[in-house]
Amino acid sequence: MENLLEKESVKRVNDFIKQFDPSLEVTVLSKTARTAKDAAAALNCEVGAIVKSLVLRANNGFLLCLVAGDKRCSLNKLKKLIEKKDVCLADAEQVKSQTGFSIGGVAPVAHLNKLKVLIDNSLGRYKDVFAAAGHPSCIFKISYSQLLKITNGSEEAISE
């Protein structure tokens, strides 16, 4: 089996989080964490502590929404917040071209393009959260307060 920590997308995340805080590290799970439910089962934690990284297309731009695993991103709340009418989930190709990651492994950091990041305030229920690290079987654990800082994201009520 190939060493997932050697994958370019995973290395990019690992380098990024290490620069921010040397104690942060990417963990390779024995099971896939493609969905929040899978990740929670593999980590033995609540589904809500899993960070879903959702790339959305708003008019002609893209943004990243980080939402708790037990919530859904509310497009209506988002449209009001960013004052755009045409908001939808980006397709797999757009996600890859914007972030450099495939769906299921989109990290909240180390994207190819600079994306505006909105962080759902429901994640704040948890001291520590788990986010994808560039591959569906790779994650990293980070405190909620560090997540706000490392992503330079704004905390908003964007879930339902």
C-alpha positions as CSV (number, residue, x, y, z in Angstrom):
1,M,0.0,0.0,0.0
2,E,1.4,3.4,-0.9
3,N,2.3,5.7,1.9
4,L,-0.4,8.3,1.9
5,L,1.8,10.8,3.8
6,E,4.0,11.0,0.7
7,K,1.1,12.1,-1.6
8,E,1.6,15.6,-2.8
9,S,-1.8,16.8,-1.6
10,V,-1.3,15.4,1.9
11,K,2.3,16.8,2.1
12,R,0.9,20.2,1.2
13,V,-1.5,20.1,4.1
14,N,1.1,18.7,6.5
15,D,3.6,21.4,5.6
16,F,1.0,24.1,6.0
17,I,-0.2,22.9,9.4
18,K,3.3,22.3,10.7
19,Q,4.3,25.9,9.8
20,F,1.3,27.1,11.7
21,D,1.9,24.8,14.8
22,P,4.6,22.1,14.8
23,S,2.5,20.0,17.2
24,L,-0.3,19.5,14.6
25,E,0.0,16.4,12.5
26,V,-1.7,14.4,9.8
27,T,-3.1,11.0,10.8
28,V,-3.7,8.2,8.3
29,L,-6.8,6.3,9.3
30,S,-7.2,2.6,8.7
31,K,-10.7,3.2,7.3
32,T,-11.8,5.9,4.9
33,A,-13.1,9.2,6.2
34,R,-14.8,10.1,2.9
35,T,-18.0,11.1,4.7
36,A,-18.4,12.7,8.1
37,K,-20.1,9.6,9.4
38,D,-17.2,7.4,8.3
39,A,-14.6,9.8,9.8
40,A,-16.5,9.9,13.2
41,A,-16.7,6.1,13.3
42,A,-12.9,5.8,12.5
43,L,-12.0,8.4,15.1
44,N,-14.6,7.3,17.7
45,C,-15.9,10.9,18.1
46,E,-19.2,12.7,17.5
47,V,-20.1,13.3,13.9
48,G,-20.4,17.1,14.7
49,A,-16.7,17.3,15.5
50,I,-15.9,16.4,11.9
51,V,-15.2,19.4,9.7
52,K,-16.9,19.2,6.3
53,S,-15.0,21.4,3.8
54,L,-17.5,22.4,1.1
55,V,-16.4,24.4,-1.9
56,L,-19.2,26.6,-3.3
57,R,-19.5,28.6,-6.4
58,A,-21.0,32.0,-5.9
59,N,-21.6,33.9,-9.2
60,N,-18.2,33.6,-10.8
61,G,-16.1,33.1,-7.6
62,F,-15.5,30.3,-5.2
63,L,-15.6,30.1,-1.4
64,L,-15.0,27.4,1.2
65,C,-17.6,26.7,3.9
66,L,-16.5,24.6,6.9
67,V,-19.5,23.0,8.5
68,A,-20.0,20.5,11.4
69,G,-20.4,17.0,10.2
70,D,-23.9,16.8,11.7
71,K,-25.2,19.9,10.0
72,R,-26.0,21.0,6.5
73,C,-24.8,24.2,4.9
74,S,-27.8,26.5,4.4
75,L,-27.6,28.0,0.9
76,N,-30.3,30.5,1.9
77,K,-28.3,31.8,4.8
78,L,-25.2,31.9,2.7
79,K,-26.9,33.8,-0.1
80,K,-28.0,36.5,2.3
81,L,-24.6,36.6,4.1
82,I,-22.5,37.0,0.9
83,E,-25.2,38.9,-1.0
84,K,-25.0,36.7,-4.0
85,K,-28.0,35.1,-5.7
86,D,-26.3,32.3,-7.6
87,V,-24.8,29.9,-5.0
88,C,-24.3,26.2,-5.5
89,L,-21.9,23.4,-4.6
90,A,-18.9,23.3,-6.9
91,D,-18.6,20.2,-9.1
92,A,-15.7,17.8,-8.7
93,E,-13.6,19.4,-11.4
94,Q,-14.0,22.9,-9.9
95,V,-13.2,21.6,-6.4
96,K,-10.0,20.0,-7.7
97,S,-8.9,23.1,-9.8
98,Q,-9.6,25.6,-6.9
99,T,-8.2,23.6,-4.0
100,G,-6.0,20.9,-5.5
101,F,-7.9,18.3,-3.6
102,S,-10.5,15.7,-4.6
103,I,-13.9,15.6,-3.0
104,G,-13.7,13.6,0.2
105,G,-10.3,14.8,1.0
106,V,-10.7,18.6,0.8
107,A,-8.7,20.2,3.6
108,P,-9.6,23.5,5.1
109,V,-6.1,24.9,4.3
110,A,-3.3,24.7,1.7
111,H,-5.5,25.3,-1.3
112,L,-4.1,26.1,-4.8
113,N,-6.1,29.3,-5.0
114,K,-6.9,31.7,-2.1
115,L,-10.5,31.1,-1.1
116,K,-12.6,33.1,1.2
117,V,-13.4,30.8,4.2
118,L,-16.6,30.8,6.2
119,I,-16.7,28.7,9.3
120,D,-20.0,27.6,10.7
121,N,-20.3,28.7,14.3
122,S,-21.9,25.3,15.3
123,L,-18.3,23.8,15.2
124,G,-17.6,26.0,18.2
125,R,-19.4,23.4,20.4
126,Y,-16.2,21.3,20.3
127,K,-12.8,22.2,21.8
128,D,-11.1,20.0,19.1
129,V,-12.3,19.2,15.6
130,F,-11.1,16.9,12.9
131,A,-10.6,18.0,9.3
132,A,-9.6,16.2,6.0
133,A,-5.9,16.4,5.1
134,G,-5.8,16.1,1.3
135,H,-7.0,12.5,1.0
136,P,-10.2,10.6,2.2
137,S,-8.1,8.5,4.6
138,C,-6.0,11.4,6.1
139,I,-7.2,13.8,8.8
140,F,-5.7,16.3,11.3
141,K,-7.0,17.3,14.7
142,I,-7.1,21.0,15.5
143,S,-8.7,23.1,18.2
144,Y,-11.6,25.2,17.1
145,S,-9.8,28.4,18.0
146,Q,-6.8,27.3,15.9
147,L,-9.1,26.4,13.0
148,L,-10.3,30.0,12.9
149,K,-6.8,31.3,12.9
150,I,-5.2,28.9,10.4
151,T,-7.9,29.4,7.8
152,N,-8.3,33.1,8.4
153,G,-12.0,32.3,8.2
154,S,-14.9,34.3,9.5
155,E,-17.2,32.6,12.0
156,E,-20.8,32.7,10.7
157,A,-24.2,31.0,11.2
158,I,-24.4,29.1,7.9
159,S,-25.8,25.7,8.9
160,E,-29.2,24.2,9.4
